[in-house]
Amino acid sequence: MAELVTSRFTTTGMHCPSCAMLIQMSVGELDGVQSVVADNVTGLTEVTYDAEKVSADAVVGEIVKAGYGAELLG
């Protein structure tokens, strides 16, 4: 059975709801991602994913690729 993990990431550079939507769309396309909620007000992105298919580093990489800063919250 898939091991679903929910991680939170600090996300910098989001200024409006469109920024959050772009992150949600980009990260949501990764294989194994179940849900993505990015909040431009708090600067947090919460991602639920299958740890066997995608890693937290891959999520960070996708957020950075979309033009924003990201770091896994410890």
N, CA, C and O of each residue as an XYZ file, in Angstrom:
296
protein
N       0.844     -1.187      0.000
C       0.000      0.000      0.000
C       0.888      1.250      0.000
O       1.961      1.269      0.603
N       0.422      2.269     -0.679
C       1.174      3.520     -0.792
C       1.274      4.199      0.572
O       0.325      4.206      1.356
N       2.438      4.761      0.827
C       2.652      5.505      2.059
C       2.415      6.982      1.774
O       3.276      7.658      1.212
N       1.241      7.479      2.164
C       0.932      8.889      1.942
C       1.533      9.727      3.055
O       1.398      9.413      4.238
N       2.188     10.782      2.656
C       2.851     11.699      3.576
C       2.308     13.099      3.310
O       2.086     13.477      2.160
N       2.098     13.856      4.363
C       1.721     15.261      4.209
C       2.852     16.107      4.767
O       3.223     15.983      5.934
N       3.395     16.966      3.920
C       4.495     17.846      4.316
C       4.102     19.287      4.073
O       3.304     19.603      3.190
N       4.687     20.151      4.886
C       4.460     21.590      4.730
C       5.771     22.246      4.324
O       6.844     21.888      4.810
N       5.659     23.208      3.429
C       6.816     23.909      2.893
C       6.622     25.413      3.057
O       5.549     25.936      2.755
N       7.651     26.108      3.533
C       7.600     27.561      3.477
C       7.848     27.926      2.021
O       8.763     27.404      1.385
N       7.037     28.814      1.511
C       7.116     29.171      0.094
C       7.208     30.682     -0.013
O       6.299     31.401      0.401
N       8.311     31.156     -0.572
C       8.513     32.595     -0.686
C       8.240     33.065     -2.107
O       8.413     32.321     -3.072
N       7.809     34.319     -2.212
C       7.584     34.913     -3.523
C       6.143     34.881     -3.988
O       5.831     35.419     -5.051
N       5.247     34.260     -3.214
C       3.830     34.273     -3.585
C       3.243     35.615     -3.178
O       3.310     36.002     -2.012
N       2.668     36.322     -4.139
C       2.120     37.637     -3.851
C       0.604     37.717     -3.995
O      -0.017     38.667     -3.518
N       0.010     36.727     -4.649
C      -1.424     36.793     -4.919
C      -1.992     35.383     -5.100
O      -1.234     34.415     -5.175
N      -3.301     35.265     -5.169
C      -3.905     33.953     -5.369
C      -3.455     33.259     -6.664
O      -3.421     32.030     -6.724
N      -3.114     34.029     -7.684
C      -2.640     33.418     -8.935
C      -1.305     32.714     -8.725
O      -1.052     31.671     -9.328
N      -0.451     33.275     -7.876
C       0.825     32.623     -7.542
C       0.554     31.275     -6.883
O       1.156     30.263     -7.243
N      -0.354     31.273     -5.918
C      -0.697     30.034     -5.222
C      -1.270     29.018     -6.196
O      -0.943     27.834     -6.117
N      -2.116     29.461     -7.109
C      -2.712     28.561     -8.086
C      -1.647     27.952     -8.995
O      -1.718     26.767     -9.321
N      -0.668     28.743     -9.406
C       0.410     28.243    -10.254
C       1.197     27.146     -9.539
O       1.530     26.127    -10.145
N       1.492     27.346     -8.268
C       2.201     26.332     -7.490
C       1.355     25.072     -7.371
O       1.864     23.963     -7.538
N       0.080     25.234     -7.088
C      -0.812     24.079     -6.971
C      -0.860     23.291     -8.271
O      -0.840     22.061     -8.249
N      -0.923     23.978     -9.387
C      -0.981     23.295    -10.682
C       0.342     22.592    -10.978
O       0.345     21.444    -11.424
N       1.459     23.264    -10.736
C       2.776     22.696    -11.045
C       3.076     21.478    -10.187
O       3.449     20.426    -10.708
N       2.918     21.612     -8.888
C       3.214     20.500     -7.973
C       2.203     19.373     -8.165
O       2.549     18.196     -8.058
N       0.966     19.735     -8.446
C      -0.081     18.731     -8.647
C       0.162     17.815     -9.825
O      -0.407     16.726     -9.889
N       1.002     18.239    -10.762
C       1.311     17.410    -11.929
C       2.368     16.342    -11.644
O       2.572     15.443    -12.461
N       3.036     16.431    -10.501
C       4.034     15.412    -10.159
C       3.348     14.078     -9.892
O       2.324     14.023     -9.210
N       3.915     13.004    -10.433
C       3.364     11.667    -10.220
C       3.434     11.319     -8.739
O       4.502     11.389     -8.131
N       2.315     10.950     -8.168
C       2.268     10.569     -6.764
C       1.696     11.634     -5.847
O       1.409     11.356     -4.683
N       1.526     12.854     -6.354
C       0.957     13.921     -5.530
C      -0.562     13.758     -5.490
O      -1.220     13.659     -6.526
N      -1.100     13.735     -4.267
C      -2.540     13.571     -4.076
C      -3.263     14.905     -3.951
O      -4.355     15.079     -4.494
N      -2.647     15.853     -3.228
C      -3.278     17.166     -3.069
C      -2.219     18.222     -2.770
O      -1.159     17.940     -2.211
N      -2.549     19.444     -3.165
C      -1.659     20.587     -2.937
C      -2.518     21.782     -2.534
O      -3.495     22.113     -3.206
N      -2.143     22.421     -1.433
C      -2.817     23.649     -1.028
C      -1.728     24.682     -0.752
O      -0.966     24.552      0.206
N      -1.664     25.700     -1.590
C      -0.713     26.797     -1.407
C      -1.489     28.023     -0.943
O      -2.558     28.333     -1.471
N      -0.942     28.713      0.046
C      -1.614     29.882      0.608
C      -0.674     31.079      0.523
O       0.335     31.137      1.226
N      -1.008     32.026     -0.336
C      -0.140     33.187     -0.518
C      -0.121     34.102      0.705
O       0.831     34.862      0.878
N      -1.134     34.049      1.546
C      -1.182     34.899      2.734
C      -0.203     34.403      3.805
O       0.535     35.196      4.390
N      -0.200     33.090      4.057
C       0.676     32.531      5.090
C       2.054     32.163      4.547
O       3.007     32.025      5.314
N       2.161     32.004      3.226
C       3.427     31.591      2.635
C       3.714     30.114      2.836
O       4.867     29.686      2.800
N       2.661     29.340      3.047
C       2.823     27.903      3.252
C       2.180     27.107      2.116
O       1.154     27.499      1.560
N       2.807     25.990      1.790
C       2.250     25.047      0.832
C       2.216     23.690      1.513
O       3.232     23.211      2.019
N       1.037     23.074      1.523
C       0.879     21.744      2.122
C       0.631     20.746      1.000
O      -0.254     20.939      0.167
N       1.423     19.675      0.989
C       1.347     18.688     -0.082
C       1.184     17.298      0.520
O       1.931     16.916      1.422
N       0.216     16.548      0.026
C       0.044     15.149      0.400
C       0.457     14.323     -0.805
O      -0.031     14.539     -1.914
N       1.366     13.369     -0.580
C       1.943     12.625     -1.695
C       2.334     11.213     -1.296
O       2.467     10.895     -0.114
N       2.514     10.376     -2.300
C       2.975      9.007     -2.135
C       4.497      9.046     -2.065
O       5.162      9.342     -3.058
N       5.046      8.749     -0.890
C       6.495      8.847     -0.671
C       7.285      7.841     -1.509
O       8.498      7.987     -1.660
N       6.620      6.833     -2.051
C       7.300      5.858     -2.908
C       7.464      6.388     -4.335
O       8.282      5.876     -5.099
N       6.689      7.410     -4.692
C       6.719      7.940     -6.060
C       7.369      9.305     -6.169
O       7.930      9.643     -7.212
N       7.302     10.090     -5.113
C       7.839     11.459     -5.162
C       8.418     11.810     -3.787
O       7.937     11.335     -2.758
N       9.446     12.638     -3.791
C      10.098     13.031     -2.538
C       9.821     14.502     -2.221
O       9.371     15.267     -3.073
N      10.100     14.866     -0.988
C       9.969     16.271     -0.587
C      10.916     17.137     -1.415
O      10.578     18.268     -1.766
N      12.098     16.610     -1.727
C      13.050     17.358     -2.555
C      12.488     17.626     -3.949
O      12.726     18.688     -4.525
N      11.745     16.665     -4.488
C      11.139     16.849     -5.805
C      10.066     17.935     -5.754
O       9.916     18.711     -6.698
N       9.323     17.985     -4.653
C       8.307     19.025     -4.483
C       8.982     20.396     -4.415
O       8.547     21.337     -5.078
N      10.035     20.504     -3.619
C      10.781     21.763     -3.529
C      11.285     22.161     -4.913
O      11.168     23.320     -5.310
N      11.843     21.204     -5.643
C      12.358     21.475     -6.984
C      11.295     21.995     -7.928
O      11.561     22.883     -8.738
N      10.098     21.454     -7.832
C       9.004     21.891     -8.700
C       8.548     23.303     -8.342
O       8.230     24.096     -9.229
N       8.513     23.619     -7.049
C       8.135     24.972     -6.629
C       9.181     25.974     -7.117
O       8.837     27.048     -7.610
N      10.451     25.619     -6.977
C      11.530     26.493     -7.442
C      11.465     26.657     -8.952
O      11.659     27.757     -9.469
N      11.194     25.570     -9.659
C      11.068     25.621    -11.121
C       9.942     26.568    -11.550
O      10.018     27.191    -12.609
N       8.902     26.672    -10.721
C       7.782     27.574    -11.012
C       8.135     29.033    -10.710
O       7.362     29.938    -11.023
N       9.310     29.259    -10.097
C       9.754     30.633     -9.869
C       9.645     31.130     -8.436
O       9.725     32.333     -8.192
N       9.465     30.222     -7.490
C       9.299     30.605     -6.092
C      10.365     29.919     -5.237
O      11.013     28.972     -5.682
N      10.536     30.397     -4.027
C      11.452     29.757     -3.091
C      10.684     28.752     -2.253
O       9.497     28.941     -1.989
N      11.355     27.678     -1.830
C      10.669     26.681     -1.010
C      11.661     25.955     -0.122
O      12.818     25.735     -0.481
N      11.163     25.591      1.053
C      11.951     24.827      2.020
C      11.003     23.973      2.852
O       9.960     24.445      3.304
N      11.374     22.720      3.046
C      10.579     21.810      3.867
C      10.591     22.280      5.308
O      11.656     22.567      5.856
N       9.423     22.362      5.931
C       9.360     22.708      7.354
C       9.708     21.461      8.156
O       9.186     20.375      7.906
N      10.607     21.643      9.130
C      11.142     20.545      9.903
C      10.193     19.840     10.773
O      10.573     18.894     11.462
